[in-house]
Amino acid sequence: MSIITLTTHNNIAILTLTNGENRQNPQFAQQLKQMLAKVVENQNHKALVITSNDEKCWSLGIDTDWLLPAMKAKNADEIRTFMYDMDDVFKTLLLFPMPVIAAINGHAFGNGAILACACDFRFMRGDRGFFCFPEVDLSIPFLPGMIAFVKKAIPYYRFNEMKLTGRRVSGAELAIDHVIEKASTDQENLLADAMAFAATFDKKRTIFAEHKKRLHKDIIQIIDEENKPFIDKLALMV
């Protein structure tokens, strides 16, 4: 079953998450990797917008209904594969040869918020939805690579506060901190704003990719080197 759809409008690729709360599990990671590859295959694509068709949620993070039973059953290889697949997703976005814009139409929690931070730019509704890192209340520590690329998207003082309190933050507040480009008035205007911004890009893929490669070199190294010991040992909760 497809949980992500790909459409194209005026050379802008639109990936729409279509599985309700869009919780992240092995199927989500694998399909997102496949869809990102399809976006790149189409040489006419100039930008990518990632959104959701759910009225309330963009992505609520890791699917605990899958993860907790998998941990109880000691399905270590399945969990490790998922974690490495998500790292591949994050690295793909960080190195994507065109701008990636998250159109956050609802809640982005945990790994959903982290996924948004891996994108180049973010728009969010101002009338609905919260952005938060609840991991501190769930006894789940961030992997080193996650910390590295979230800091590219969120000012350190705000990330420090959000990470250690788990507080839910609105689009209006994120706009003040320039975490998002704009807090749009509603769902319709959110997609219009994100698409209008995406349409301003007409960059050559080679130079765009090279800029991102050099810009995010240290982050990619942290993901490749520092995440591995935690994933291999499944040190995912405390």
C-alpha positions in Angstrom: 0.0 0.0 0.0 1.3 3.4 -0.9 1.6 5.8 2.0 3.3 8.6 0.0 2.2 10.0 -3.3 4.2 11.9 -5.9 2.7 14.6 -8.1 4.3 17.4 -10.2 3.1 20.9 -10.7 5.0 23.4 -12.8 8.3 21.5 -12.4 7.8 21.3 -8.6 7.6 17.8 -7.1 5.1 17.3 -4.3 5.4 14.4 -2.0 2.3 14.0 0.1 2.3 11.8 3.2 -1.1 10.0 3.1 -1.1 7.7 6.1 -3.0 9.8 8.7 -0.6 10.5 11.5 2.3 9.5 9.2 4.2 7.7 11.9 7.6 6.5 10.9 8.2 2.7 10.6 10.1 0.5 8.2 7.5 0.9 5.5 7.6 4.7 5.8 11.4 4.8 5.6 11.6 2.6 2.6 8.9 4.3 0.7 10.2 7.8 1.4 13.7 6.7 0.1 12.1 5.3 -3.0 10.0 8.5 -3.6 13.0 10.8 -3.1 14.9 8.8 -5.8 11.9 9.2 -8.2 11.9 12.9 -7.6 15.6 13.1 -8.7 15.0 10.8 -11.7 12.7 13.5 -13.3 15.2 16.0 -14.7 12.4 18.6 -15.0 12.0 18.9 -11.2 13.4 22.2 -9.9 12.2 21.9 -6.2 10.5 19.5 -3.8 7.6 20.2 -1.4 6.8 17.7 1.3 3.3 17.9 2.9 0.5 15.8 4.3 -3.1 15.3 3.4 -4.2 14.8 7.0 -6.2 17.6 8.6 -4.2 17.6 11.9 -0.8 15.9 11.3 2.3 16.3 9.2 4.1 13.5 11.0 3.9 12.3 14.6 7.3 10.7 14.5 8.3 7.1 15.2 5.5 4.5 15.1 5.6 3.3 18.7 2.9 0.7 17.9 5.6 -0.9 15.7 8.7 -0.1 17.7 7.7 -1.2 21.2 6.5 -4.7 20.1 9.6 -5.0 17.9 11.8 -4.2 20.9 9.9 -6.6 23.2 10.2 -9.3 20.5 14.0 -8.5 20.2 13.7 -7.9 16.5 17.1 -6.1 16.6 17.9 -6.4 12.9 14.5 -4.9 11.9 15.0 -2.0 14.2 18.6 -1.4 13.1 17.6 -1.5 9.5 14.9 1.1 10.1 17.3 3.4 12.0 19.8 3.2 9.2 17.1 3.7 6.6 16.0 6.9 8.3 19.6 8.1 8.5 19.7 7.5 4.7 16.5 9.6 4.4 18.1 12.4 6.4 21.3 12.3 4.4 19.4 12.3 1.1 17.5 15.4 2.1 20.7 17.1 3.4 22.4 16.4 0.1 19.4 16.7 -2.2 20.3 18.4 -5.5 17.3 20.8 -5.3 15.6 22.8 -2.6 13.4 20.7 -0.2 10.6 22.6 1.4 8.5 21.2 4.2 4.9 22.4 4.1 3.9 21.5 7.7 0.1 21.5 7.7 -0.3 20.0 11.2 1.5 18.5 14.2 5.2 17.7 13.7 6.3 15.7 16.8 9.6 13.9 17.6 11.0 12.3 14.5 8.5 14.2 12.4 9.9 17.5 13.6 13.4 16.1 13.0 12.4 15.2 9.5 11.2 18.8 8.9 14.6 20.0 10.2 16.4 17.9 7.6 14.6 19.9 4.9 16.2 23.1 3.6 13.2 25.3 4.3 9.9 25.1 6.3 6.5 26.7 6.1 3.9 26.0 8.7 0.2 26.8 9.4 -0.2 29.6 11.9 -3.8 28.5 12.9 -3.2 24.8 13.6 -0.4 22.4 14.6 2.5 22.3 17.0 6.1 21.5 16.6 7.8 19.7 19.5 10.5 17.2 20.7 8.7 15.1 23.3 11.7 12.7 23.6 12.7 14.0 27.0 9.3 12.8 28.4 9.6 9.5 26.5 13.1 8.6 27.6 14.4 8.7 24.1 17.7 10.5 23.5 18.5 12.1 20.2 21.2 10.5 18.0 24.3 12.7 17.5 23.5 13.2 13.8 19.9 14.4 14.7 21.3 17.0 17.0 23.7 18.2 14.4 21.2 18.9 11.6 18.4 20.1 13.9 20.9 22.9 15.0 21.1 24.0 11.3 17.3 24.7 11.4 16.7 26.0 14.9 18.7 28.6 16.8 20.6 27.0 19.6 18.8 28.7 22.4 15.4 27.7 21.1 16.5 24.1 20.4 18.0 23.9 23.9 14.7 25.0 25.4 12.5 22.8 23.2 14.7 19.7 23.6 15.0 19.9 27.4 11.3 20.9 28.1 9.4 19.0 25.4 7.3 22.2 25.0 4.9 22.4 22.1 5.7 25.4 19.9 3.3 27.1 17.4 4.0 28.2 13.9 3.8 31.8 14.9 6.6 31.4 17.5 8.7 29.4 15.0 8.4 32.3 12.5 9.8 34.7 15.0 12.9 32.5 15.4 13.1 32.0 11.6 12.8 28.3 12.0 10.1 28.6 9.3 9.9 31.0 6.4 6.3 31.9 7.2 3.3 31.0 9.4 0.6 30.7 6.8 -3.0 31.6 7.7 -4.6 28.3 6.9 -4.1 25.0 5.0 -4.9 26.5 1.5 -2.5 29.4 2.0 0.2 27.1 3.4 0.5 25.1 0.2 0.2 28.2 -1.9 3.0 29.9 0.1 5.3 26.9 -0.1 4.7 26.4 -3.8 5.2 30.1 -4.6 8.5 29.9 -2.7 9.5 26.7 -4.5 8.8 28.4 -7.8 11.5 31.0 -7.2 14.2 28.3 -7.5 15.7 27.4 -10.9 19.2 26.4 -9.9 21.5 24.0 -11.6 21.5 20.7 -9.8 25.3 20.3 -9.9 26.0 23.5 -8.1 23.1 23.2 -5.7 24.2 19.7 -4.7 27.8 20.9 -4.3 26.8 23.8 -2.1 24.9 21.4 0.2 27.6 18.8 0.2 30.2 21.4 1.5 27.7 23.1 3.8 26.6 19.8 5.5 29.9 17.9 5.3 30.4 17.9 9.1 26.8 16.8 9.7 27.1 13.9 7.3 30.3 12.8 9.0 28.6 12.8 12.4 25.7 10.8 11.0 28.0 8.2 9.5 30.4 7.9 12.4 28.7 8.8 15.6 25.3 7.4 15.1 26.5 3.9 14.3 27.6 2.8 17.9 24.2 3.8 19.3 22.3 2.1 16.5 24.4 -1.1 16.6 23.9 -1.4 20.4 20.2 -0.3 20.1 20.9 2.3 22.7 17.7 4.1 21.7 16.0 4.5 25.1 17.2 5.2 28.6 
